[in-house]
Amino acid sequence: MTVAVNTTAIHLTGACGVEEVEMLLECLQKHPSLPVDLSGATAIHTALWQALMVFRPKLTEVPTSSLIGEKVILALSAYFRQNTEL
């Protein structure tokens, strides 16, 4: 399983495919105050990114992959900072 939760964070590890989105959604719903640790992820399907965009959890660690760490996380962080009022 690539999505796991403990008392300190929700962890994504390995190749996180679309089949993991339900588990991630469940973790985010049950533990809304926990941050998400992406440091162990080697690939993250766009469905999981979309779930993260909806729930906007704090991201505590980022993967070592340069694309995810440098590009996606920066864009996601900017999205999280946007004013959500319509």
C-alpha positions as CSV (number, residue, x, y, z in Angstrom):
1,M,0.0,0.0,0.0
2,T,1.4,3.4,-1.0
3,V,-0.8,5.5,1.3
4,A,-0.4,5.1,5.0
5,V,-1.3,7.1,8.1
6,N,0.2,7.3,11.5
7,T,0.0,9.7,14.4
8,T,2.2,12.3,12.8
9,A,1.3,12.3,9.1
10,I,-0.3,10.8,6.0
11,H,2.6,9.2,4.0
12,L,2.7,8.5,0.3
13,T,5.4,6.1,-0.7
14,G,6.5,4.4,-3.9
15,A,4.5,4.7,-7.1
16,C,1.1,6.1,-6.1
17,G,-1.3,5.1,-8.8
18,V,-5.0,6.0,-9.4
19,E,-6.1,3.0,-7.3
20,E,-4.8,4.7,-4.2
21,V,-7.0,7.8,-4.5
22,E,-9.8,6.3,-2.4
23,M,-7.4,5.5,0.4
24,L,-5.9,9.0,0.3
25,L,-9.4,10.6,0.4
26,E,-10.3,8.4,3.4
27,C,-7.2,9.5,5.2
28,L,-7.7,13.2,4.4
29,Q,-11.3,13.0,5.6
30,K,-10.6,11.2,8.8
31,H,-7.4,13.1,9.7
32,P,-7.9,16.7,8.3
33,S,-5.2,18.2,10.6
34,L,-2.5,15.7,9.7
35,P,0.2,16.9,7.2
36,V,1.0,14.9,4.1
37,D,4.6,13.5,3.7
38,L,5.4,13.0,0.0
39,S,9.1,12.2,0.6
40,G,8.8,8.5,-0.2
41,A,6.8,8.9,-3.4
42,T,8.5,8.0,-6.7
43,A,5.4,8.8,-8.8
44,I,2.0,10.4,-8.0
45,H,-1.0,10.0,-10.2
46,T,-2.9,13.2,-11.1
47,A,-6.0,11.9,-9.2
48,L,-4.0,12.1,-6.0
49,W,-2.8,15.6,-6.8
50,Q,-6.4,16.6,-7.4
51,A,-7.4,15.2,-4.0
52,L,-4.6,17.2,-2.4
53,M,-5.8,20.3,-4.2
54,V,-9.3,19.8,-2.8
55,F,-8.3,19.1,0.8
56,R,-5.2,21.5,0.9
57,P,-3.3,19.7,3.6
58,K,0.0,20.9,4.9
59,L,2.8,19.2,2.9
60,T,5.7,18.5,5.2
61,E,8.2,16.6,3.0
62,V,8.6,16.5,-0.8
63,P,10.0,13.7,-3.0
64,T,13.6,13.8,-4.1
65,S,12.4,13.7,-7.8
66,S,13.3,17.0,-9.3
67,L,10.1,17.3,-11.3
68,I,7.8,16.7,-8.4
69,G,10.0,18.6,-5.8
70,E,10.8,21.6,-7.9
71,K,7.8,22.1,-10.3
72,V,4.7,20.4,-9.0
73,I,5.2,21.3,-5.3
74,L,5.9,24.9,-6.1
75,A,2.7,25.1,-8.2
76,L,0.6,23.3,-5.6
77,S,1.9,25.6,-2.8
78,A,1.0,28.6,-4.9
79,Y,-2.4,27.2,-5.5
80,F,-2.9,26.6,-1.7
81,R,-2.0,30.2,-1.0
82,Q,-4.6,31.6,-3.4
83,N,-7.7,33.3,-1.9
84,T,-10.5,30.8,-2.3
85,E,-13.4,33.3,-2.1
86,L,-15.4,33.6,-5.3
